[in-house]
Amino acid sequence: MKGLDNMKYLDALLTLNEMVSHQENKDQMISMDLVEISSFFCHHKDVGIRREAMLLLGSLVSIMRGRERMNKHTYDGLANMLFDEYLEAR
């Protein structure tokens, strides 16, 4: 995934966030390891990507199957976001 333009990551995360509201999509996304992937993007240098990754992660872990997929990298990402000086909460 290295070498891709940040806008492509941001567009992908925006699209996923639009789709995650449907329960069936959410379940498929969890099966496709998007909890782990969005956890990875919570550490990205671009604040917009971190924000969208956190929104996606929050939607995915709103159900038990998603929470079961959380790992140390996920918790580190959450802690990172809580203390992010550039990211505003909604």
ABEGO torsion letter per residue (X at the ends): XBGBBAAAAAAAAAAAAAAAABAAAAAAAAAAGAAAAAAAAAABABAAAAAAAAAAAAAAAABAAAAAABBAAAAAAAAAAAABAABBBX
